[in-house]
Amino acid sequence: MFKKNNKNSICIIGVGRFGSAVIDELLNQDIPILAIDFDEKELSKYANIPLITTIIGDASDLKTLQKLGINEIETVIVGTPNNIEIVAILLELNVEHIIARASSDGHARVLKQIGVNLIVRPEKESGTRTALIATNSNFIKFSRSLTELGDGFVIGSTQLLDDKFTNIPLKNLQFNRFNVSIILVKRANESFLPTADFVLNLGDELTIVGEISNVTKIFGLLNAQNNNENKKTKWRKY
């Protein structure tokens, strides 16, 4: 049973090139890690690092993950390419936040359909970037998708759950003060390229572009009822 401060730990399943990049960045942040892989050789390089607990095992086996108490860890990053079965088990065990690697657009669609919180494409999101996202509560809680554009910029999508942003033209909300832009709005079965006079509705899915720190800040604001950070931020209606 993994008992090393589970709530503050992050689990990495699959310690290949992508998983190793995630681990290296988490170590830079002094985050406790549970690393799982069936290949002892891959795990051996982390054997003597105090912050890491390494487990040699098959993460697609329900009993293995149950014994580890994987459901006590808030965030699990699945770095293995063939991961549908692993993700299904994590969902069955009610893991709160799952970040999974997708090897293709079709794979990403399946992961989204079964309920993965955040889907990453290694050719687009580096392991380092994934680790930074995994430790950012706004992205974990509120992001529906993520694409890295390079130079620190990302495109992310989230649902609008705070009505203080509704019934007001976008130009008056002045999102540009946070150095982000809303580039797409999905409403029911329709998509819109919003103009300055576009008015948002509660439940809209917004696609936002900007630097990752600014996008995550906006995600928190748009979902303020679930985000204590918003209590510190005043937003004036115009």
C-alpha positions in Angstrom: 0.0 0.0 0.0 1.3 3.4 -1.0 1.2 5.7 2.1 3.5 8.5 1.2 1.2 11.5 1.6 -1.2 10.3 -1.0 -3.3 13.4 -1.4 -0.3 15.5 -2.3 1.3 12.9 -4.5 1.0 12.3 -8.2 1.1 8.9 -9.8 2.8 8.2 -13.1 1.9 5.1 -15.0 4.5 4.3 -17.6 8.1 5.5 -17.2 9.2 5.8 -20.8 10.5 9.0 -22.4 7.3 10.9 -21.8 6.7 9.6 -18.3 10.4 10.3 -17.3 10.0 13.9 -18.5 7.0 14.3 -16.3 8.8 12.8 -13.3 11.9 15.0 -13.8 9.7 18.2 -13.7 7.7 17.0 -10.7 11.0 16.3 -8.8 12.0 19.9 -9.6 8.8 21.0 -7.7 9.5 18.5 -4.8 6.2 16.6 -5.5 6.0 13.1 -4.0 5.6 10.5 -6.9 4.4 7.0 -7.2 5.9 5.6 -10.4 4.4 2.3 -11.9 5.9 0.3 -14.7 6.2 -3.3 -15.6 9.8 -2.8 -16.7 12.2 -2.9 -13.8 15.0 -1.3 -15.9 12.9 1.8 -16.6 12.3 2.2 -12.8 15.8 1.5 -11.7 17.0 5.1 -12.4 14.7 6.3 -9.7 15.3 3.7 -7.1 17.3 5.8 -4.7 15.4 9.1 -4.9 13.5 9.8 -1.6 10.5 11.5 -3.2 9.7 8.5 -5.5 8.1 5.2 -4.7 8.6 2.8 -7.6 6.3 -0.2 -8.2 7.1 -2.9 -10.7 3.7 -4.1 -11.8 0.9 -4.3 -14.4 -1.2 -1.2 -14.1 -3.9 -2.8 -16.3 -4.6 -5.2 -13.4 -7.4 -4.0 -11.1 -6.2 -5.8 -8.0 -2.7 -4.3 -8.4 -4.1 -0.8 -8.4 -6.5 -1.5 -5.6 -3.7 -2.8 -3.4 -1.7 0.3 -4.0 -4.7 2.5 -2.9 -4.5 4.4 -6.2 -7.9 6.0 -5.5 -6.4 7.9 -2.6 -4.2 9.8 -5.1 -5.9 12.8 -6.6 -4.0 12.9 -9.9 -2.8 10.0 -12.0 -0.9 10.6 -15.3 -1.1 7.7 -17.7 2.0 7.9 -20.0 1.7 4.5 -21.7 0.5 4.6 -25.3 -1.9 1.7 -25.0 -3.9 2.9 -22.0 -7.7 2.4 -22.5 -7.8 -0.6 -20.2 -5.7 1.3 -17.5 -7.9 4.4 -17.8 -11.1 2.3 -17.5 -9.8 0.8 -14.2 -8.8 4.2 -12.9 -12.3 5.4 -13.6 -13.8 2.4 -12.0 -11.7 3.1 -8.9 -13.0 6.7 -8.9 -9.6 8.4 -9.3 -10.4 12.1 -9.2 -8.1 13.5 -11.9 -6.8 11.5 -14.8 -4.4 12.8 -17.4 -3.9 10.4 -20.2 -1.6 10.3 -23.2 -3.3 9.9 -26.6 -1.4 8.5 -29.6 -3.8 9.7 -32.2 -6.9 11.9 -32.7 -9.1 8.7 -32.6 -7.5 7.6 -29.4 -8.1 11.1 -27.9 -11.8 10.9 -28.8 -12.2 7.6 -27.0 -10.4 8.9 -23.9 -12.7 11.9 -23.9 -15.8 9.8 -24.3 -14.9 7.6 -21.4 -14.3 10.5 -19.1 -10.6 11.4 -19.0 -10.1 14.9 -17.4 -7.2 16.0 -19.6 -5.8 14.4 -22.7 -2.2 15.2 -23.9 -0.4 14.4 -27.2 3.3 13.9 -26.6 4.2 15.4 -30.0 2.4 18.5 -28.9 2.7 18.6 -25.1 6.1 17.8 -23.6 6.4 15.8 -20.4 7.6 18.9 -18.7 4.6 20.9 -19.7 2.3 18.0 -18.6 3.9 18.0 -15.2 3.3 21.8 -14.9 -0.3 21.3 -15.8 -0.8 18.4 -13.4 0.2 20.6 -10.5 -2.1 23.5 -11.5 -5.5 23.0 -9.9 -7.4 25.2 -12.3 -6.3 23.2 -15.3 -7.0 19.9 -13.6 -10.4 20.9 -12.3 -11.8 22.8 -15.2 -9.9 22.1 -18.5 -11.7 20.0 -21.1 -8.8 20.0 -23.6 -5.4 21.3 -24.1 -3.1 22.0 -27.1 0.4 23.5 -26.7 1.3 26.0 -29.4 4.9 26.6 -28.3 6.7 29.5 -26.6 4.5 29.0 -23.5 1.2 29.5 -25.3 -1.7 27.0 -25.1 -5.2 26.6 -26.3 -7.6 25.2 -23.7 -11.3 24.7 -23.4 -13.6 25.0 -20.3 -17.3 25.4 -19.5 -18.7 28.7 -18.3 -20.2 28.0 -14.9 -20.3 31.5 -13.3 -23.2 33.7 -14.4 -21.3 37.0 -13.7 -19.9 36.6 -17.2 -23.3 36.2 -18.9 -25.5 38.7 -20.7 -22.6 41.1 -21.2 -20.9 41.7 -24.6 -17.3 40.3 -24.7 -15.9 43.7 -25.4 -17.1 44.8 -22.0 -15.7 41.8 -20.2 -12.3 42.8 -21.4 -10.6 39.4 -21.2 -7.6 41.0 -23.0 -6.6 42.5 -19.6 -5.6 38.9 -18.7 -3.7 38.6 -22.1 -6.1 35.8 -23.3 -8.5 35.6 -26.2 -11.7 33.6 -26.6 -11.5 32.1 -30.1 -14.4 29.7 -30.1 -17.7 29.2 -28.3 -19.7 26.0 -28.4 -23.3 26.2 -27.4 -25.4 23.0 -27.6 -24.8 21.8 -31.1 -23.6 25.1 -32.5 -20.2 26.7 -32.7 -19.5 30.4 -32.9 -16.5 32.6 -33.7 -17.3 35.3 -31.1 -17.2 39.0 -32.1 -16.8 41.9 -29.7 -20.6 42.1 -29.3 -21.1 38.3 -28.6 -22.9 37.5 -25.4 -22.0 34.4 -23.4 -24.5 32.0 -21.9 -24.2 29.8 -18.8 -22.9 26.4 -19.9 -21.1 27.6 -23.0 -17.8 25.8 -23.7 -15.1 28.4 -24.3 -11.9 27.8 -26.2 -9.2 30.2 -25.0 -5.7 31.0 -26.2 -2.9 32.6 -24.1 0.1 31.8 -22.0 -0.6 28.8 -19.7 -0.5 30.9 -16.5 -3.1 33.4 -17.9 -5.4 30.7 -19.3 -5.4 28.8 -16.0 -6.3 32.0 -14.2 -9.2 32.6 -16.5 -10.4 29.0 -16.1 -10.6 29.6 -12.4 -12.6 32.8 -12.9 -15.1 31.2 -15.3 -15.7 28.4 -12.8 -15.6 30.6 -9.8 -18.3 28.8 -7.7 -15.8 25.9 -7.5 -12.7 27.9 -7.1 -11.7 29.7 -3.8 -9.1 31.7 -5.6 -11.9 33.8 -7.2 -12.8 35.1 -3.8 -9.6 37.1 -4.0 -10.3 38.5 -7.4 -12.7 41.3 -8.1 -14.4 41.5 -11.5 -16.2 44.8 -12.4 -19.1 44.7 -14.8 -19.2 47.5 -17.3 
